Amino acid sequence: MSNSRVKGLNGIRALCALFILLGHISQRDFCQWEITSLPLPECCAYVFFLISGILAGYRIDQTGDVLSYYRKKARRILPLYYSYALISVLLFVVLGRSEEVLDSRLWYYVFLVPQIPFCSHTGILPLVHLWFIGTIVVFYVLFPLFALLKDNRRVTGAAVIAITWLLVKLALRVFSGTDSVLYHLVTVTSLDILFAGVWVGLLMRKGNPILDYLKSATWLGLIAWLLFLGSGLYARLVPAPIRMEFIAFLAFVIIMTQQAHSPVPNLEIKFLNWMGDISYEIYVVQIIVIVLLSLLYSKAGIELPAAVIYLVCSAIVIGVAWCFHKTLGRLFKVKHK
């Protein structure tokens, strides 16, 4: 394992981006074709949070001063976020659907709190999936302050934050109910998963006998793969309050087994690494692409197999994502790791 990257993370990112895309093209809110909802991991977005936490913990000594850290993260996250939001709103206006995007809800997206309309079930259609930006912004604002802790307190601090956040979420579920906006806000903010990832990243830097064992536990990795890939079939059997955490835990086991000399399967593949590099762009741009393709599909009056629809959507989404990745990367001098 190198000093700057963790093996297998880009592969997991790529797979999660494709699974989320598979889920979105089967949702009637976004498209007009008939595709049965397919079994797939429900909580892949939260796996991205785990990965963000792992990388933050693993690279904690590279955080630097607070302002430079904020500038770096802003250059990576905000240009695509605002570009996509602006383009989506303009396209909906051109399509004669301005009433769906031009109202007071839009301010939540402008001020980087898209999780609020998401949790109150009032999200703007082409922007609804951007709820995760609010979570990432909260984490990246807090993390440089966490990094100021002394080295020997960081591991304990990350564990305490993760456990405390999970307990708060469970308490809110009991006392305010699952329909509470506050409960949903705490749930989607997911500091338990993010700081659990930080905890793992810190332990990976230091070395840990349990993590060292997981690296060589091929059998455990294969079980985690089976459960993860089949999670659409069994997800409802996992208690809802910990479902996201459970799938994130499976991803953690998979990531650790990827650190072996010859992991099975090996995610260090050039194509998956490339896909992982643009996974953020794939996630962000996919809804407007699905909406537009669905409109064209409806007007064409054709019937295509679900597999063909998915492949065509995936190819176009990946192409659009790559264009955003290259263009914005050059404009804002973003270094992708």
Secondary structure, 3 states (H helix, E strand, C coil): CCCCCCCCHHHHHHHHHHHHHHHHCCCCCCCCCCCCCCCCCCCHHHHHHHHHHHHHHHCHHHCCCHHHHHHHHHHHHHHHHHHHHHHHHHHHHHCCCHHHCCCCCHHHHHCCCCHHHHHCCCCCHHHHHHHHHHHHHHHHHHHHHHCCCCHHHHHHHHHHHHHHHHHHHHHHHHHHCCCCHHHHHHHHHCHHHHHHHHHHHHHHHHCCHHHHHHHHCHHHHHHHHHHHHCHHHHHHHCCHHHHHHHHHHHHHHHHHHCCCCCCCCCCCCHHHHHHHHCHHHHHHHHHHHHHHHHHHHHHHCCCCCHHHHHHHHHHHHHHHHHHHHHHHHHHCCCCCC
